[in-house]
Amino acid sequence: MIKRAIFSGTRLKADFHSPINFSTASSTGQPFQSLANLPTCIASLQECAHHKNLTRGKQLHSYMFINGFLYSPLSTTSLINMYSKCNRIADALSVFNASTHDQNVFAYNAIIAGFIANELPKPAFEFYCRMRFAGVVPDKFTFPSVTKACSDILEVLEVRKIHGLLFKFGLEFDLFIGSALVHSYLKFALMEEAQEVFEELPVRDVVLWNAMINGHAQIGQFDMALEVFRGMGEDGVVPSRFTVTGVLSVFSVLGDLNNGKAMHGFVVKMGYDSGVAVLNALIDMYGKCKCVVDALEIFDMMDEKDIVSWNSIICVHEQCGDHDGTLELFDRMLNAGVQPDLVTITTVLPACSHLAALMHGREIHGYMIINGLGKDSYDVYVNNAIMDLYAKCGCMREAHLVFDKMSYKDVASWNIMIMGYGMHGFGNDALDMFSRMIEAQLKPDEVTFVGVLSACSHAGIVSQGHEFLAQMQLKYGVVPTIEHYTCVIDMLGRAGQLEEAYKLVSSMPIEANPVVWRAFLAACRLHGNEPLAEVAAQQIFELEPEHCGSYVLMSNVYGAVGRYEEVLEVRDIMRQQNVRKTPGCSWIELGNGVHVFVTGDRTHPEDYFIYAGLNSLTARVSEHGFVPDV
């Protein structure tokens, strides 16, 4: 169950608002009165940074201020590092700006590294420029961070300048700087430059090899990444945890389960299976290889789980179409006290959409509003996911409210609204959204026209549907696909124009697939046209003999007109082809989660009470003359 306490924001209160008590123990277990000298304070600050203990760090800051321990370059650097590690970069910057007399290379390195750690590469580079302008000479600890900043903001020219500057300072053979350069050059797909740096370094440690492996992996050169990995083994360098995560990411993308399992064995052998990052990579690998049980087994055995662990296992279930399992894991995550981030939300919202789990979706939306998620224009993907949830749950008013509040709308945003109005029978509203989209000078794509044609089909707007199909390529440059023809055939079939639909199936420039014929067969069943239904069924049985839906549709056509011998014949063919009807599935969303049922399901923990309730209801309606159709 989604914990409303989380979404109301009660768990989001930080504990540093409590009064500072200098008699309490520090992060090292010492009372603050015993921190009699600066080195002890610095050691305590480093502990706070390591454990991200912001409350104690702020108390130490106050204590150092009161006792005059701030007038030291080491104090400045340690405070900047503590606030940066606690994700309070604004406080770190305040410390830097307040200590103008201590703005040496160490302070600059600390604030630049802090910006990088908080994913703010642009200000990191700006402070590097400010550092050079102030005449502060950079050292070997400056360049790795600045190189990363330049690669993140796509300043390849600045990376080349830094590379040239290394020779001036005699740092061209530094391993850490070399690793940063290799990674940066590979990010820009400058393979020759990366290889040149790699080969010129006299010593190649595991960090450098990792930079080569991960760099190639991140730009999609998976074969090259594996080749470097083999070279690493030939060079006698033992892979580290970072090597493992890089190589596992390659196996994940390639779906290489066998090598992934071999790497899993290596992880166990080396004792790396206690590391959260490695286990997260294994979960992702097994998930991408469709081995959900293995991924869940690794997840359940983890002693420590971070937000990435939860996001990985939730994503695995959602990618495999287990929407119910996705929401169950999400509820487990909340019960464990882990607060969701944007990755979690964008993974869980599609599951809510598929299950029409409106209560879950509303609570997630409330959590987003409380925490300011999705309010920026670059969060268009998140807003689209919320809008899609409301549209699929039939709440078009709420979907439109989200749509109107978006400062930036992409083509997908308009498509969601068009599809939403269309699927719920509001054809004119869907066409109005399409007109507004054109007025906004957005170019429609294939999905747009699937929505438009589907809206015409559900609303019975046949003439306009024909017109849209004819104008798609000529007016908008979108070539009709099989999905568009299926929508039009469905539209004609719903309107009872079966002969027109059959002509279109027979004459369209794309070969009809089972989906097209099934849409036509459904229309024949709806209007009781046996001859054309038999034609459609024959085509489907040849193209997709294992699909149960076609047999059921044809059986219903015969049953509707009393041709029960043909009904039995269709069922006999199903038995001969070993085709089984997929059991019906339904679900209901209650306060304690989503409950899924299939026909004759006895797996629910409260099945006895459920069936007792159903039997009671059946008996009551039978008393009023209801006879079940069996």
Helices and strands as residue ranges (DSSP letters): H 4-7, G 10-12, G 15-17, G 32-34, H 38-51, H 54-66, H 73-85, H 89-98, G 100-102, H 105-117, H 121-133, H 142-152, H 156-169, H 175-187, H 191-200, H 206-218, H 222-234, H 241-254, H 257-270, G 272-274, H 276-288, H 292-301, H 307-319, H 323-335, H 342-355, H 358-370, G 377-379, H 380-392, H 396-405, H 411-423, H 427-439, H 446-459, H 462-476, H 482-494, H 498-507, H 514-527, H 530-543, H 548-560, H 564-576, E 585-590, E 593-598, H 607-623
